[in-house]
Amino acid sequence: MTKSLSDISRDMKQIDFCTLATHAPNGTIGARPMSNNREVDFDGTSRFFTYRDRQMVADIERDPKVGLTYLGSAGLKGILGAPGQFIHVEGEAEVISDKARFEKHWDSSLDRWFPEGPDTPGTVMLQVTATRVHYWDGEDEGEVPLPDRTASTEGH
């Protein structure tokens, strides 16, 4: 069964963290955990907040191609030894400093990491636009069709 973007969005709401991988200096791969906040409807674009002085920001500004890997719980299938669901998103990342755009995507759970909310000095938003989404769910795997991005209404 091929999953739709809507199916993947529903599945991602069950996953709080993913790993964001970037192309680090000297051709190495850098990866770090990022919160998915579980409240987000995935439409092919993911957003994360961080600080401008982080290595991943420099990595993205040098090479915007990134990977996001999500691991979901196996749930009841785990009783039978099945692994959880894996979702891998390849995409193009952008570093955004516009506070008006922050507020549109801000969640109060972020206040733990950003004590002044969207006004915390040095805060940036990473926006990852998916170019490919692949999933593995037990013995089912597939590629998710993505919407045409040429008519995007939110400026990049």
SETI-65527 format. One record per atom (N, C-alpha, C): x, y, z; residue in three letters. Coordinates in steps of 0.001 Angstrom, whole numbers, plus 500000, padded with zeros to 6 digits. Each point is the difference from the previous one (the first is absolute). Layout:
// residues N
XYZALA
...
This chain:
// residues 156
500836498824500000MET
499164501176500000MET
500883501243500000MET
499828500873499041THR
500754501246499955THR
499346501027500906THR
500807500633500842LYS
499468501021500900LYS
499955501342499290LYS
499055500824500420SER
499874501355499463SER
500704500977500943SER
500133501233499577LEU
500570501037500846LEU
499143500176501259LEU
498691499871499866SER
499091500083501136SER
500270498878501003SER
500255498789499517ASP
500330498872500877ASP
501292500282500765ASP
500996500502499295ILE
501295500299500616ILE
499840501107501037ILE
499199501016499692SER
499748501086500950SER
499394499449501294SER
499040499121499870ARG
499365499380501170ARG
501031499191500795ARG
500838499247499302ASP
501015499185500660ASP
501031500873500719ASP
500380501125499393MET
501018500870500588MET
499504500674501277MET
498696500126500167LYS
499464500595501233LYS
500262499100501207LYS
500353498747499766GLN
500305499068501084GLN
501489500005500351GLN
500787500783499279ILE
501461500004500171ILE
500434501385500464ILE
500641500074501165ASP
500383501304500532ASP
501327500503499447ASP
500968499118499779PHE
501323500446499558PHE
500414499325498703PHE
500799500723499253CYS
500627499442498805CYS
501487500322500079CYS
500753499488499052THR
501409500346499873THR
500153500819498733THR
500598501177500126LEU
500272500882498869LEU
501460499819499627LEU
500255499553498785ALA
501369499780499521ALA
500358501044498952ALA
501201500560500140THR
500506501013499075THR
501347499558499455THR
500441500696498970HIS
501343499782499457HIS
500948500907500770HIS
500751499408500905ALA
500915500738500859ALA
501306500310499245ALA
500859500792500626PRO
501283500321499343PRO
500788498737499638PRO
500856500117499010ASN
500880498921499553ASN
499260498779499481ASN
498728500174499562GLY
499265498897499396GLY
499400499021500978GLY
500090500271501285THR
499408499100500982THR
498503500286500120THR
499290499121500708ILE
498576500172500248ILE
499833500334501476ILE
499263501065500280GLY
499687500365501375GLY
498523499733500238GLY
499662499479501180ALA
498592499718500306ALA
499729500365501450ALA
498782500479500225ARG
499584500360501345ARG
498496499838500139ARG
499521499759501253PRO
498562499848500215PRO
499297501349499936PRO
498804499998499427MET
499161501194499921MET
498575499580500345MET
499260500899500637SER
498633499678500402SER
499019500240498866SER
499109499042499817ASN
498920500082499021ASN
498752500632500625ASN
499985500122501324ASN
498905500585500786ASN
498664499285499873ASN
499896498971499237ARG
498795499160499875ARG
498727500731499607ARG
499967501276500037GLU
498776500743499714GLU
499934500487498556GLU
501004499699499221VAL
500135500576498670VAL
499379499100498942VAL
499231500592499103ASP
499488499268498844ASP
501061500059498915ASP
500656498873499728PHE
501057499955498994PHE
499373500073498617PHE
500375501028499247ASP
499491500185498644ASP
501128499939498980ASP
501144499475500439GLY
501186499976499148GLY
501037501017500452GLY
499638500832500978THR
500924500984500552THR
500092499797501501THR
501230499961500509SER
500250499870501436SER
500692501265500477SER
499733500368501243ARG
500625501198500573ARG
500532499666501380ARG
501205500521500276PHE
500665499776501275PHE
500627501317500437PHE
500110500182501305PHE
500632501200500532PHE
501337499643500625PHE
500962500894499835THR
501326499823500564THR
500634501380500156THR
501274500001500333TYR
500749501255500124TYR
500932500161498812TYR
500157501235499552ARG
500807500313498821ARG
501438499499500124ARG
500555499961501207ASP
501411499644500159ASP
500266498494499987ASP
499017499174499705ARG
500185498543499979ARG
500665499555498699ARG
500761498924500091GLN
500708499468498831GLN
499023499624498892GLN
498821499476500349MET
499062499582498957MET
499556501181499146MET
499921501201500584VAL
499613501186499231VAL
501081500317498977VAL
501251499958500420ALA
501110500226499060ALA
500003498926498911ALA
499733498756500397ASP
499949498897499024ASP
498924500265498949ASP
498816500406500448ILE
498875500236499086ILE
500276501182499086ILE
500618501040500545GLU
500311501158499157GLU
501028499647498931GLU
500855499025500282ARG
501004499548499031ARG
499396499008499003ARG
499130499114500485ASP
499377498970499152ASP
498613499709500556ASP
498945500460499343PRO
498648499872500550PRO
499384498600499930PRO
500673499028499405LYS
499437498647499922LYS
500132499320501366LYS
498853499559500535VAL
499978499379501322VAL
499170498724499984VAL
500103499243501070GLY
499176498819500200GLY
499375500046501375GLY
498752499568500103LEU
499281499883501265LEU
499585498547500150LEU
500315499390501132THR
499631498612500232THR
499149499912501258THR
498824499398499866TYR
499045499828501081TYR
499858498512500279TYR
499926499615501277LEU
499789498616500397LEU
498782499946500898LEU
498970499318499535GLY
498766499868500768GLY
499964498701500774GLY
499147499942500986SER
499817498810500815SER
499372498875499174SER
500347498775500347ALA
499402498840499319ALA
498572499754500491ALA
499644500577501150GLY
498655499774500535GLY
499743498526500239GLY
498808499551499716LEU
499643498596500222LEU
500786499053499102LEU
500442500490498842LYS
500797499139499113LYS
501318499602500659LYS
500479500822500965GLY
501247499704500698GLY
499935498713500805GLY
498809499636500448ILE
499827498744500735ILE
500418498821499123ILE
499778500144498701LEU
500361498931499062LEU
501418500157499466LEU
500743500973500564GLY
501390500198499588GLY
500184500955498841GLY
498935500666499579ALA
500117500936498874ALA
500675501296500468ALA
500804500610499140PRO
500614501281500358PRO
498975501123499880PRO
500350501150500508GLY
499142501168499837GLY
500065500506498574GLY
499235501024499739GLN
499999500597498668GLN
501177500963499870GLN
500642499986498855PHE
501073500931499682PHE
499518500896498869PHE
500248501290500141ILE
499672500958498943ILE
501259500806499738ILE
500408500074498749HIS
501173500802499658HIS
499593501060498973HIS
500322501249500340VAL
499690501140499142VAL
501300500585499495VAL
500133500121498692GLU
501108500748499414GLU
499428501343499592GLU
500781501056500204GLY
499454501302499652GLY
501039501094499896GLY
499481501182499699GLU
500803501217499904GLU
499640500863501204GLU
501017500400500766ALA
499774500804501198ALA
500300501463499737ALA
499305500834500745GLU
500185501441499936GLU
500054500522501429GLU
500898500949500252VAL
500107500633501304VAL
499191501293499955VAL
499025500117500898ILE
499089501150500000ILE
500179500787501298ILE
500126501318499864SER
500169500879501159SER
498801500909500240SER
498964499885499218ASP
498818500865500062ASP
499083499596501168ASP
499940500853501031LYS
499206499681501193LYS
498513499854499704LYS
499496500691499002ALA
498586499849499637ALA
499731498565499545ALA
500936499413499297ARG
499843498603499578ARG
500193499055501166ARG
500851500365500978PHE
500172499168501207PHE
498652499822500683PHE
499328501126500236GLU
498773499983500787GLU
498919499128499372GLU
500004499919498690LYS
499021499162499300LYS
500195498517500327LYS
501240499620500341HIS
500325498594500233HIS
500457499720501430HIS
499904500995500869TRP
500476499854501378TRP
499034499158500816TRP
500554499217500909ASP
499230499188500932ASP
500551500294501397ASP
499142500126500982SER
500448500380501350SER
501001499004500594SER
500017498763499527SER
500981499033500521SER
501435500422499666SER
500157500873499016LEU
501333500484499625LEU
500575500968501025LEU
499146500553500861ASP
500457500974500993ASP
501052499406500938ASP
500014498694500139ARG
501019499331500824ARG
501394500287499459ARG
500132500031498685TRP
501305500183499354TRP
500255501458499626TRP
498932500750499844PHE
500093501401499570PHE
499224500838501019PHE
500662500420501096PRO
499300500597501144PRO
499244501295499710PRO
500350500708498929GLU
499280501221499642GLU
499072499759498798GLU
499630498732499802GLY
499126499652498883GLY
500656500346498679GLY
499215500383499003PRO
500556500323498684PRO
500968501186500022PRO
499979500791501097ASP
500896501150500121ASP
501349499648500622ASP
500236498726500317THR
501272499589500580THR
501124500352499019THR
500998500765500460PRO
501100500384499098PRO
500673498785499359PRO
500292500120498720GLY
500703498954499265GLY
499122498885499465GLY
498693500061500228THR
499100498935499541THR
499822500062498489THR
500039498843499369VAL
499679499865498576VAL
499071498803499833VAL
499285499990498893MET
499146498876499653MET
500597499311498782MET
500099498693500073LEU
500439499205498854LEU
498750499467499319LEU
499872500271498730GLN
498854499508499234GLN
500525499009498974GLN
499521498774500084VAL
500437498939499099VAL
498848499643499071VAL
500202500213498719THR
499014499654498991THR
500390498642499408THR
499135499028500186ALA
500295498630499565ALA
500121499902498485ALA
501000499262499564THR
500143499645498587THR
499730498504499800THR
500052499253501115ARG
499742498557499946ARG
499614499536501392ARG
498988499138500090VAL
499601499393501274VAL
499886498501499764VAL
500736499222500800HIS
499973498541499895HIS
499654499453501383HIS
499250498915500054TYR
499635499408501283TYR
500198498489499961TYR
500207499448501199TRP
500061498573500227TRP
499107499738501198TRP
499033499134499857ASP
499050499716501072ASP
499770498495500020ASP
500757499307500843GLY
499943498538499984GLY
500552499507498672GLY
499202499251499273GLU
500433499504498692GLU
499545500903498867GLU
499286501066500348ASP
499509500957499008ASP
501001501141499868ASP
500305500377498788GLU
500862501158499773GLU
499578500678498713GLU
500346501258499905GLY
499640500710498789GLY
500430501444500001GLY
499764500621498887GLU
500296501409499757GLU
498667500753500040GLU
499994501156500635VAL
498779500785500153VAL
499948501080498924VAL
498907500058499245PRO
499867501078499010PRO
499916501353500711PRO
500754500973499510LEU
500013501341500584LEU
499238500977499117LEU
499448501043500610PRO
499275501006499202PRO
500963500797499129PRO
499471500556498941ASP
500784500870499122ASP
500308501272500758ASP
501261500347500124ARG
500429501160500789ARG
500166501269499159ARG
499744499940498716THR
500238501176499155THR
499014501120500282THR
498862499702500623ALA
498995501036500273ALA
499918500318501485ALA
501104499843500747SER
500010500243501433SER
499603501438500316SER
499160500164501020THR
499545501334500386THR
500835500615501098THR
500746499202500761GLU
500842500549501070GLU
501400500162499437GLU
500456501214499868GLY
501288500288499371GLY
501157499316500659GLY
500922499548499189HIS
501202499324500520HIS
501181500903499825HIS
